[in-house]
Amino acid sequence: MEDNKEEISYEEEQLQQILIQEIEQQKLKSERELKEKQDLEYQESLKQDMEFKPEFTEVSLEEMRRIRLARFSN
């Protein structure tokens, strides 16, 4: 009887480990997808900023805010 309980407990422990691993994989996948989406949005925003003021290559944060405020005000 105790051998059966130990076997069930071992199986449950293995299932828990599998579930934890699956959850971790899903979390990593979600984080990766979010980062890719944010990177894409940033690149699109940067592209629009460059079109709005193409002569700049490196700008201060204040200048970038001014450009974005002007763009989003329209």
Steps between C-alpha positions, in 0.01 A plus 500: 500500500780745591687413181190600307479832688867570435451419133202736475687768687798461265271521196329809639839659564607424143177650365555811708852535362371463145232762563751740654730459201211558261396814687858630490522434126171682441621792712824526303311479172262776609788720614680443170188586300444815707860611449476438125177700487652786699811499280285513188290785640817687593646454152175622341492801729864577425430471127213746532718735701769485233241582233369788708847646551739312269806718560560376853710201587541540875262714703448581862206361694343845505524530121355150455208589728440820307502310170262234627268754656488687170434178308226376733335841524386474139 
